[in-house]
Amino acid sequence: MFAVGNVTEKHKKSDIRINIPQVNVDKFKEVFLYILNKVGAKPNIGETVLYKLLYFIDFDFYEKYEEHLIGAKYIKNHYGPTPIEFSKIVSLMEKNGEIVKVNSDYFSYPQTKYLPLREPDLSKLKPHEVELIDNVLNRLSDMNATQISDYSHKDVPWMVAEEGEPIEYESVFYRTPDYSVRRYSEQDI
């Protein structure tokens, strides 16, 4: 190790970002309950739409604040981003009496809906987190499964991922203006 000015090589700041999302189960549960309480009763809100809403909430939050909200891992599949921890966490929530799973039809398509059995604990969500969640819900919660899946297929993080592979959070910084939620200054570019 050698010194450069007053900074040793060991202590130089690196430009390399390491992003290892770790799902925050408690936050996932409260965000999921918040979504269900706000828009879950809409006829179009089934499991596929919920996957995409969670994806946009997580990835928009990461782009805007450079930190994870839920930190779920999403994979690329034919229908769009899918949170891999979803079924495990939702099963736990069902077991704990927080939600109930309902199978129904939306037009001629089978649909899995979730009904909240409790209110979200808003003390576990910060005001700027709720604001971002509300923005995503206002923007996307009227889309049906086909519409939101098609929409997600035009988002850079999904486009650059390989089929069946994880979608990298860092790719949000390469989004097109139509998908970007962050306002970049000239010095950011």
Backbone as CSV, one residue per row, in Angstrom:
resi,resn,N_x,N_y,N_z,CA_x,CA_y,CA_z,C_x,C_y,C_z
1,MET,0.852,-1.169,0.000,0.000,0.000,0.000,0.897,1.230,0.000
2,PHE,0.508,2.231,-0.790,1.276,3.467,-0.825,0.351,4.650,-0.659
3,ALA,0.917,5.769,-0.236,0.115,6.963,0.038,0.075,7.861,-1.187
4,VAL,-1.079,8.434,-1.432,-1.263,9.419,-2.485,-1.788,10.659,-1.781
5,GLY,-0.965,11.678,-1.658,-1.369,12.855,-0.896,-1.642,12.421,0.534
6,ASN,-2.796,12.741,1.051,-3.181,12.334,2.403,-4.061,11.089,2.416
7,VAL,-4.257,10.471,1.249,-5.148,9.315,1.170,-4.337,8.080,0.790
8,THR,-4.462,7.038,1.559,-3.779,5.804,1.192,-4.585,5.115,0.115
9,GLU,-3.953,4.258,-0.666,-4.633,3.531,-1.736,-5.797,2.729,-1.166
10,LYS,-5.612,2.182,0.020,-6.638,1.373,0.659,-7.913,2.166,0.916
11,HIS,-7.796,3.457,1.163,-8.944,4.278,1.538,-9.507,5.104,0.390
12,LYS,-9.016,4.906,-0.832,-9.553,5.626,-1.976,-11.002,5.212,-2.194
13,LYS,-11.823,6.180,-2.532,-13.226,5.879,-2.815,-13.339,5.270,-4.209
14,SER,-14.055,4.180,-4.304,-14.231,3.500,-5.575,-15.503,3.984,-6.264
15,ASP,-15.478,4.026,-7.583,-16.662,4.376,-8.349,-17.544,3.159,-8.619
16,ILE,-17.106,1.991,-8.230,-17.855,0.770,-8.456,-18.956,0.645,-7.410
17,ARG,-20.182,0.442,-7.891,-21.329,0.271,-7.004,-21.607,-1.216,-6.889
18,ILE,-21.772,-1.674,-5.693,-22.138,-3.069,-5.469,-23.564,-3.074,-4.945
19,ASN,-24.432,-3.779,-5.647,-25.847,-3.793,-5.316,-26.275,-5.225,-5.023
20,ILE,-26.471,-5.531,-3.775,-26.932,-6.852,-3.383,-28.239,-6.668,-2.622
21,PRO,-29.369,-6.782,-3.352,-30.640,-6.578,-2.664,-30.899,-7.684,-1.650
22,GLN,-31.441,-7.301,-0.529,-31.845,-8.244,0.503,-33.271,-7.897,0.853
23,VAL,-34.166,-8.845,0.617,-35.571,-8.560,0.836,-35.821,-8.248,2.307
24,ASN,-36.528,-7.158,2.519,-36.948,-6.758,3.856,-38.382,-7.276,4.004
25,VAL,-38.536,-8.434,4.639,-39.827,-9.114,4.728,-40.867,-8.245,5.411
26,ASP,-40.510,-7.585,6.510,-41.472,-6.725,7.202,-41.945,-5.594,6.293
27,LYS,-41.016,-4.975,5.569,-41.371,-3.883,4.665,-42.207,-4.421,3.503
28,PHE,-41.833,-5.579,2.986,-42.599,-6.206,1.907,-44.057,-6.387,2.336
29,LYS,-44.251,-6.934,3.533,-45.606,-7.194,4.031,-46.413,-5.901,4.152
30,GLU,-45.811,-4.864,4.708,-46.542,-3.607,4.902,-46.836,-2.918,3.571
31,VAL,-45.887,-2.953,2.630,-46.117,-2.374,1.313,-47.211,-3.157,0.592
32,PHE,-47.152,-4.491,0.681,-48.161,-5.328,0.039,-49.551,-5.037,0.616
33,LEU,-49.651,-4.959,1.931,-50.933,-4.632,2.564,-51.405,-3.235,2.176
34,TYR,-50.468,-2.305,2.074,-50.820,-0.944,1.664,-51.423,-0.963,0.257
35,ILE,-50.771,-1.681,-0.656,-51.269,-1.796,-2.030,-52.667,-2.416,-2.031
36,LEU,-52.832,-3.513,-1.301,-54.131,-4.189,-1.269,-55.222,-3.292,-0.700
37,ASN,-54.908,-2.547,0.337,-55.894,-1.650,0.935,-56.238,-0.478,0.014
38,LYS,-55.284,-0.023,-0.779,-55.517,1.118,-1.672,-56.211,0.713,-2.972
39,VAL,-55.737,-0.375,-3.620,-56.236,-0.697,-4.966,-56.628,-2.159,-5.150
40,GLY,-56.469,-2.972,-4.137,-56.724,-4.406,-4.261,-58.144,-4.771,-4.640
41,ALA,-59.113,-3.903,-4.364,-60.513,-4.193,-4.689,-60.840,-3.929,-6.158
42,LYS,-59.943,-3.257,-6.880,-60.194,-3.026,-8.305,-60.246,-4.382,-9.013
43,PRO,-61.152,-4.540,-9.966,-61.293,-5.842,-10.619,-60.061,-6.299,-11.391
44,ASN,-59.218,-5.377,-11.841,-58.027,-5.723,-12.622,-56.832,-6.132,-11.755
45,ILE,-56.902,-5.949,-10.447,-55.741,-6.185,-9.578,-55.687,-7.645,-9.140
46,GLY,-54.995,-8.428,-9.945,-54.708,-9.816,-9.617,-53.214,-9.966,-9.391
47,GLU,-52.780,-11.193,-9.250,-51.384,-11.471,-8.919,-50.403,-10.893,-9.943
48,THR,-50.697,-11.008,-11.226,-49.778,-10.494,-12.248,-49.611,-8.985,-12.124
49,VAL,-50.697,-8.270,-11.935,-50.613,-6.814,-11.780,-49.855,-6.479,-10.498
50,LEU,-50.099,-7.230,-9.438,-49.382,-6.992,-8.180,-47.875,-7.169,-8.353
51,TYR,-47.452,-8.188,-9.099,-46.021,-8.385,-9.371,-45.416,-7.133,-9.991
52,LYS,-46.111,-6.590,-10.980,-45.571,-5.431,-11.699,-45.611,-4.173,-10.842
53,LEU,-46.667,-4.013,-10.041,-46.714,-2.850,-9.148,-45.558,-2.905,-8.157
54,LEU,-45.300,-4.070,-7.582,-44.169,-4.224,-6.652,-42.847,-3.925,-7.353
55,TYR,-42.697,-4.426,-8.575,-41.481,-4.171,-9.350,-41.273,-2.669,-9.552
56,PHE,-42.299,-1.971,-10.027,-42.132,-0.534,-10.282,-41.926,0.239,-8.989
57,ILE,-42.566,-0.168,-7.921,-42.329,0.487,-6.627,-40.872,0.309,-6.222
58,ASP,-40.375,-0.921,-6.274,-38.993,-1.199,-5.880,-37.984,-0.495,-6.781
59,PHE,-38.166,-0.621,-8.090,-37.179,-0.081,-9.018,-37.264,1.443,-9.127
60,ASP,-38.454,2.019,-9.047,-38.575,3.476,-9.034,-37.934,4.051,-7.772
61,PHE,-38.168,3.383,-6.653,-37.584,3.850,-5.394,-36.058,3.805,-5.476
62,TYR,-35.534,2.726,-6.028,-34.076,2.599,-6.140,-33.509,3.680,-7.064
63,GLU,-34.184,3.942,-8.157,-33.692,4.977,-9.060,-33.707,6.343,-8.378
64,LYS,-34.779,6.632,-7.689,-34.946,7.959,-7.095,-34.057,8.182,-5.868
65,TYR,-33.938,7.152,-5.012,-33.242,7.342,-3.734,-31.937,6.551,-3.591
66,GLU,-31.606,5.732,-4.561,-30.397,4.909,-4.549,-30.302,4.015,-3.318
67,GLU,-31.458,3.520,-2.871,-31.520,2.536,-1.803,-32.750,1.676,-2.030
68,HIS,-32.734,0.519,-1.418,-33.833,-0.422,-1.604,-34.991,-0.092,-0.676
69,LEU,-36.201,-0.240,-1.184,-37.395,-0.115,-0.352,-37.733,-1.503,0.193
70,ILE,-38.119,-2.397,-0.684,-38.395,-3.776,-0.283,-37.142,-4.624,-0.476
71,GLY,-36.468,-4.407,-1.583,-35.252,-5.158,-1.872,-35.513,-6.563,-2.384
72,ALA,-36.690,-6.789,-2.947,-36.999,-8.115,-3.489,-36.143,-8.372,-4.720
73,LYS,-35.909,-9.641,-4.998,-35.232,-10.031,-6.229,-36.312,-10.342,-7.255
74,TYR,-36.127,-9.801,-8.449,-37.068,-10.009,-9.540,-36.349,-10.746,-10.656
75,ILE,-37.070,-11.661,-11.298,-36.512,-12.333,-12.461,-37.307,-11.924,-13.691
76,LYS,-36.650,-12.060,-14.826,-37.311,-11.777,-16.096,-38.006,-13.048,-16.558
77,ASN,-39.310,-12.948,-16.781,-40.005,-14.051,-17.430,-40.845,-13.486,-18.563
78,HIS,-41.474,-14.354,-19.300,-42.238,-13.964,-20.489,-43.270,-12.885,-20.181
79,TYR,-43.873,-12.917,-18.995,-44.933,-11.985,-18.653,-44.433,-10.718,-17.975
80,GLY,-43.128,-10.611,-17.770,-42.573,-9.422,-17.141,-41.870,-9.758,-15.838
81,PRO,-41.490,-8.733,-15.082,-40.762,-8.941,-13.824,-41.605,-9.699,-12.798
82,THR,-40.969,-10.655,-12.137,-41.642,-11.467,-11.128,-40.798,-11.500,-9.856
83,PRO,-41.359,-11.095,-8.713,-40.605,-11.162,-7.443,-40.516,-12.613,-6.979
84,ILE,-39.287,-13.115,-6.828,-39.134,-14.541,-6.530,-39.538,-14.906,-5.103
85,GLU,-39.529,-13.964,-4.184,-39.907,-14.255,-2.792,-41.409,-14.143,-2.556
86,PHE,-42.150,-13.711,-3.560,-43.561,-13.399,-3.407,-44.356,-14.557,-2.792
87,SER,-44.304,-15.721,-3.391,-45.158,-16.824,-2.926,-44.822,-17.244,-1.498
88,LYS,-43.559,-17.215,-1.133,-43.158,-17.595,0.222,-43.701,-16.588,1.250
89,ILE,-43.550,-15.301,0.967,-43.999,-14.263,1.899,-45.524,-14.236,1.973
90,VAL,-46.180,-14.349,0.827,-47.634,-14.327,0.792,-48.208,-15.541,1.529
91,SER,-47.589,-16.700,1.371,-48.035,-17.897,2.110,-47.924,-17.685,3.611
92,LEU,-46.845,-17.063,4.038,-46.659,-16.741,5.457,-47.735,-15.769,5.932
93,MET,-48.049,-14.788,5.114,-49.089,-13.815,5.466,-50.454,-14.486,5.559
94,GLU,-50.722,-15.431,4.666,-51.987,-16.190,4.730,-52.051,-16.999,6.026
95,LYS,-50.965,-17.675,6.329,-50.884,-18.504,7.541,-51.094,-17.665,8.802
96,ASN,-50.579,-16.422,8.782,-50.689,-15.531,9.940,-52.006,-14.754,9.978
97,GLY,-52.889,-15.007,9.010,-54.189,-14.343,9.004,-54.149,-12.874,8.614
98,GLU,-53.152,-12.495,7.818,-53.037,-11.098,7.382,-53.744,-10.852,6.055
99,ILE,-53.845,-11.891,5.231,-54.500,-11.806,3.928,-55.221,-13.118,3.656
100,VAL,-56.088,-13.086,2.670,-56.726,-14.301,2.191,-56.611,-14.319,0.667
101,LYS,-56.303,-15.490,0.129,-56.140,-15.685,-1.308,-57.495,-16.104,-1.889
102,VAL,-57.873,-15.477,-3.006,-59.147,-15.775,-3.655,-58.886,-16.035,-5.135
103,ASN,-59.325,-17.190,-5.610,-59.217,-17.498,-7.038,-60.538,-17.166,-7.705
104,SER,-60.445,-16.402,-8.788,-61.650,-15.983,-9.495,-61.324,-15.871,-10.982
105,ASP,-62.218,-15.244,-11.718,-61.989,-14.985,-13.134,-62.077,-13.488,-13.391
106,TYR,-61.230,-13.019,-14.276,-61.285,-11.640,-14.748,-61.563,-11.746,-16.230
107,PHE,-62.767,-11.442,-16.627,-63.285,-11.750,-17.956,-63.162,-13.261,-18.128
108,SER,-62.459,-13.754,-19.100,-62.377,-15.216,-19.265,-61.054,-15.793,-18.751
109,TYR,-60.298,-15.002,-18.008,-58.990,-15.435,-17.534,-59.012,-15.734,-16.036
110,PRO,-58.335,-16.811,-15.625,-58.253,-17.069,-14.175,-57.435,-15.962,-13.505
111,GLN,-57.839,-15.593,-12.310,-57.166,-14.513,-11.597,-57.033,-14.884,-10.120
112,THR,-55.856,-14.622,-9.575,-55.632,-14.788,-8.143,-55.602,-13.409,-7.519
113,LYS,-56.519,-13.186,-6.592,-56.599,-11.915,-5.868,-56.238,-12.165,-4.410
114,TYR,-55.887,-11.103,-3.727,-55.589,-11.171,-2.300,-56.400,-10.097,-1.588
115,LEU,-57.020,-10.489,-0.512,-57.804,-9.554,0.285,-57.088,-9.315,1.607
116,PRO,-56.902,-8.054,1.964,-56.218,-7.760,3.230,-57.160,-8.009,4.412
117,LEU,-56.621,-8.607,5.459,-57.400,-8.832,6.669,-56.975,-7.898,7.791
118,ARG,-56.017,-7.018,7.468,-55.604,-5.985,8.418,-55.089,-4.782,7.642
119,GLU,-55.060,-3.672,8.325,-54.499,-2.443,7.754,-52.968,-2.546,7.799
120,PRO,-52.285,-1.864,6.877,-50.824,-1.840,6.973,-50.395,-1.024,8.183
121,ASP,-49.251,-1.365,8.734,-48.665,-0.592,9.834,-47.868,0.548,9.204
122,LEU,-48.492,1.702,9.103,-47.857,2.839,8.433,-46.662,3.401,9.192
123,SER,-46.507,3.009,10.461,-45.333,3.458,11.209,-44.055,2.817,10.650
124,LYS,-44.210,1.753,9.859,-43.052,1.087,9.258,-42.706,1.646,7.881
125,LEU,-43.503,2.629,7.412,-43.247,3.267,6.130,-43.006,4.754,6.345
126,LYS,-41.953,5.261,5.725,-41.627,6.679,5.821,-42.501,7.464,4.836
127,PRO,-42.736,8.738,5.113,-43.592,9.539,4.220,-43.148,9.519,2.756
128,HIS,-41.847,9.601,2.479,-41.406,9.596,1.083,-41.600,8.225,0.431
129,GLU,-41.621,7.162,1.231,-41.901,5.824,0.701,-43.378,5.726,0.286
130,VAL,-44.259,6.198,1.156,-45.696,6.190,0.856,-45.977,7.052,-0.366
131,GLU,-45.321,8.194,-0.450,-45.522,9.085,-1.599,-45.149,8.386,-2.905
132,LEU,-44.018,7.702,-2.927,-43.600,7.004,-4.142,-44.569,5.865,-4.462
133,ILE,-44.980,5.103,-3.462,-45.945,4.016,-3.676,-47.229,4.582,-4.275
134,ASP,-47.729,5.666,-3.701,-48.945,6.299,-4.219,-48.768,6.747,-5.668
135,ASN,-47.602,7.291,-5.998,-47.341,7.722,-7.370,-47.409,6.548,-8.340
136,VAL,-46.805,5.423,-7.958,-46.849,4.231,-8.815,-48.287,3.731,-8.952
137,LEU,-49.015,3.674,-7.844,-50.399,3.204,-7.891,-51.266,4.131,-8.742
138,ASN,-51.081,5.431,-8.615,-51.846,6.383,-9.425,-51.535,6.236,-10.908
139,ARG,-50.302,5.935,-11.217,-49.848,5.836,-12.600,-50.235,4.512,-13.262
140,LEU,-50.209,3.402,-12.489,-50.280,2.085,-13.116,-51.410,1.166,-12.661
141,SER,-52.105,1.489,-11.586,-53.047,0.516,-11.023,-54.338,0.340,-11.808
142,ASP,-54.569,1.143,-12.835,-55.748,0.935,-13.673,-55.459,0.014,-14.858
143,MET,-54.207,-0.374,-15.028,-53.848,-1.266,-16.135,-54.248,-2.703,-15.792
144,ASN,-54.647,-3.455,-16.817,-54.887,-4.878,-16.594,-53.567,-5.634,-16.744
145,ALA,-53.604,-6.937,-16.571,-52.374,-7.737,-16.583,-51.624,-7.624,-17.911
146,THR,-52.343,-7.651,-19.016,-51.697,-7.548,-20.325,-51.069,-6.176,-20.514
147,GLN,-51.787,-5.136,-20.154,-51.278,-3.772,-20.334,-50.028,-3.520,-19.491
148,ILE,-50.070,-3.907,-18.220,-48.915,-3.620,-17.353,-47.733,-4.522,-17.699
149,SER,-48.001,-5.735,-18.158,-46.912,-6.607,-18.610,-46.237,-6.007,-19.832
150,ASP,-47.048,-5.575,-20.811,-46.486,-4.934,-22.005,-45.693,-3.683,-21.628
151,TYR,-46.232,-2.908,-20.708,-45.546,-1.703,-20.243,-44.198,-2.056,-19.606
152,SER,-44.174,-3.089,-18.774,-42.926,-3.477,-18.095,-41.875,-3.955,-19.087
153,HIS,-42.305,-4.488,-20.232,-41.369,-4.995,-21.237,-40.603,-3.887,-21.941
154,LYS,-41.015,-2.647,-21.744,-40.319,-1.517,-22.365,-39.427,-0.778,-21.364
155,ASP,-39.325,-1.307,-20.151,-38.464,-0.707,-19.134,-37.074,-1.313,-19.273
156,VAL,-36.055,-0.487,-19.301,-34.680,-0.933,-19.540,-34.243,-2.083,-18.621
157,PRO,-34.508,-2.047,-17.311,-34.049,-3.172,-16.480,-34.576,-4.526,-16.967
158,TRP,-35.828,-4.593,-17.381,-36.390,-5.839,-17.894,-35.779,-6.165,-19.253
159,MET,-35.614,-5.158,-20.110,-35.117,-5.379,-21.471,-33.706,-5.958,-21.485
160,VAL,-32.844,-5.517,-20.573,-31.439,-5.951,-20.617,-31.177,-7.253,-19.861
161,ALA,-32.144,-7.720,-19.094,-31.968,-8.980,-18.355,-32.183,-10.163,-19.293
162,GLU,-31.538,-11.265,-18.972,-31.725,-12.507,-19.719,-32.951,-13.236,-19.183
163,GLU,-33.661,-13.939,-20.054,-34.851,-14.702,-19.668,-34.525,-15.641,-18.499
164,GLY,-35.336,-15.570,-17.446,-35.162,-16.430,-16.284,-34.076,-15.979,-15.317
165,GLU,-33.427,-14.875,-15.621,-32.325,-14.373,-14.792,-32.788,-13.174,-13.969
166,PRO,-32.026,-12.861,-12.896,-32.375,-11.688,-12.080,-32.301,-10.383,-12.861
167,ILE,-33.176,-9.467,-12.515,-33.177,-8.130,-13.096,-32.351,-7.251,-12.157
168,GLU,-31.349,-6.600,-12.706,-30.419,-5.811,-11.903,-30.978,-4.417,-11.603
169,TYR,-30.965,-4.061,-10.331,-31.438,-2.740,-9.919,-30.634,-1.621,-10.566
170,GLU,-29.345,-1.821,-10.727,-28.471,-0.758,-11.253,-28.884,-0.296,-12.643
171,SER,-29.582,-1.136,-13.387,-29.957,-0.753,-14.749,-31.021,0.347,-14.785
172,VAL,-31.621,0.703,-13.635,-32.598,1.811,-13.618,-31.952,3.130,-14.020
173,PHE,-30.649,3.226,-13.859,-29.969,4.472,-14.173,-29.777,4.667,-15.679
174,TYR,-30.265,3.699,-16.461,-30.201,3.782,-17.922,-31.602,3.807,-18.536
175,ARG,-32.600,4.061,-17.712,-33.982,4.114,-18.198,-34.185,5.237,-19.202
176,THR,-35.171,5.038,-20.056,-35.554,6.084,-20.997,-36.366,7.140,-20.240
177,PRO,-36.471,8.336,-20.785,-37.227,9.394,-20.096,-38.676,9.011,-19.768
178,ASP,-39.313,8.183,-20.589,-40.697,7.775,-20.323,-40.835,6.940,-19.047
179,TYR,-39.771,6.296,-18.615,-39.824,5.425,-17.436,-39.083,5.995,-16.230
180,SER,-38.169,6.904,-16.476,-37.367,7.456,-15.392,-38.218,8.297,-14.440
181,VAL,-37.967,8.114,-13.144,-38.681,8.887,-12.130,-37.761,9.900,-11.452
182,ARG,-36.539,9.912,-11.872,-35.552,10.807,-11.267,-35.260,11.948,-12.220
183,ARG,-35.117,13.123,-11.697,-34.747,14.273,-12.506,-33.252,14.481,-12.358
184,TYR,-32.537,14.233,-13.446,-31.083,14.325,-13.426,-30.644,15.724,-13.819
185,SER,-29.588,16.185,-13.137,-29.015,17.465,-13.518,-27.904,17.211,-14.523
186,GLU,-27.419,18.271,-15.150,-26.352,18.144,-16.140,-25.112,17.484,-15.553
187,GLN,-24.810,17.747,-14.286,-23.601,17.173,-13.698,-23.750,15.685,-13.386
188,ASP,-24.997,15.172,-13.345,-25.216,13.741,-13.131,-24.916,12.943,-14.392
189,ILE,-24.994,13.606,-15.538,-24.862,12.913,-16.815,-23.425,12.711,-17.191
